[in-house]
Amino acid sequence: SPTWLPCGRHRLDLSYPRVMGILNVTPDSFSDGGHHIAVDDALRHAERMLAEGAAIIDVGGESTRPGSQPVTTQQELDRVAPVVERLVCELDALVSVDTSNPDVMRQAAALGAGMINDVRALQREGALEAALGTGLPVCLMHMQGEPQDMQQAPRYDEPIEEAVHGFLAARVAACEAAGLRRERLLIDPGFGFGKTVEHNLRLLKRMERLAELELPLLVGLSRKSLIGKVLGRPVEERLSGGLALASLAVERGARILRVHDVGPVMDAVNMTWAVLREGCEHD
Ligand SMILES: Cn1cnc2c(O)nc(N)nc21
């Protein structure tokens, strides 16, 4: 039976893996920093990702790469609002807003965003209440520390998959306790957010541990430094490595992949899915 996720006026079919295209509207986002600050550029980029098969466009106004600096609410709103509005009005896109800020969540929802993507898992003051009020689905991601310091010396007193599982289980429970229904939650291990390369590799290898939470799994591996460190590739040469990770992530339960290169990942994901679903209908 299809698993549909209500996302505002869109319904997202999660009975097969979907691709979320990254639209950074920040001057310092890693890998495509500064290119998309102009709204027109952003729209053209989004249009191309939709044409390549993206089911969702993720719009972020505050870079969360390691070492990035926080932005003010107004700066974030100025960057995000115009882009969300035009994505919704002109492209009728399913837009995810990548923010931890309650005001940005409310404004983006009012402009027609269909999902909230919070790398801080609604831990900021007022974030849980704001998300609840929008009625939108929320992706809860694991991060240890903050972008400014999370990569200085990541360490855990337990296996990484246990730490991430425990954190996400606690955040899901907190959301449910506040009245945010489980059916509106997605979870994400947060690759690269307070984790060493070894932590990231082990987390992907053992990602089925998160399947126990029985919530849609969103992962972001595209162009990340674990690819760079294993293959010795600069950020603009990490597509092949990223395709290998995307296929492994789908095989280990990921249902939404947050990526830069939508077209190539669509093919890798669809090939992987063709193998995984083979024979299911006859089981
Ligand atoms: C904004 N952002 C950057 N990396 C991400 C990841 O891996 N997951 C999610 N949900 N958001 C991310």
The ligand as a Tripos MOL2 file, in Angstrom:
@<TRIPOS>MOLECULE
LIG
   12    13     1     0     0
SMALL
NO_CHARGES

@<TRIPOS>ATOM
      1 C1         20.6120   21.2780    5.3870 C.3       1 LIG1
      2 N1         21.2810   19.9840    5.3710 N.ar      1 LIG1
      3 C2         22.5880   19.7520    5.0750 C.ar      1 LIG1
      4 N2         22.8660   18.4330    5.1630 N.ar      1 LIG1
      5 C3         21.7040   17.8110    5.5250 C.ar      1 LIG1
      6 C4         21.3500   16.4680    5.7900 C.ar      1 LIG1
      7 O1         22.2480   15.4820    5.6910 O.3       1 LIG1
      8 N3         20.0620   16.1960    6.1500 N.ar      1 LIG1
      9 C5         19.1530   17.1800    6.2540 C.ar      1 LIG1
     10 N4         17.8710   16.8230    6.6320 N.pl3     1 LIG1
     11 N5         19.4260   18.4930    6.0090 N.ar      1 LIG1
     12 C6         20.6880   18.7880    5.6600 C.ar      1 LIG1
@<TRIPOS>BOND
     1     1     2 1
     2     2     3 ar
     3     2    12 ar
     4     3     4 ar
     5     4     5 ar
     6     5     6 ar
     7     5    12 ar
     8     6     7 1
     9     6     8 ar
    10     8     9 ar
    11     9    10 1
    12     9    11 ar
    13    11    12 ar
@<TRIPOS>SUBSTRUCTURE
     1 LIG1         1 GROUP 0 **** ****
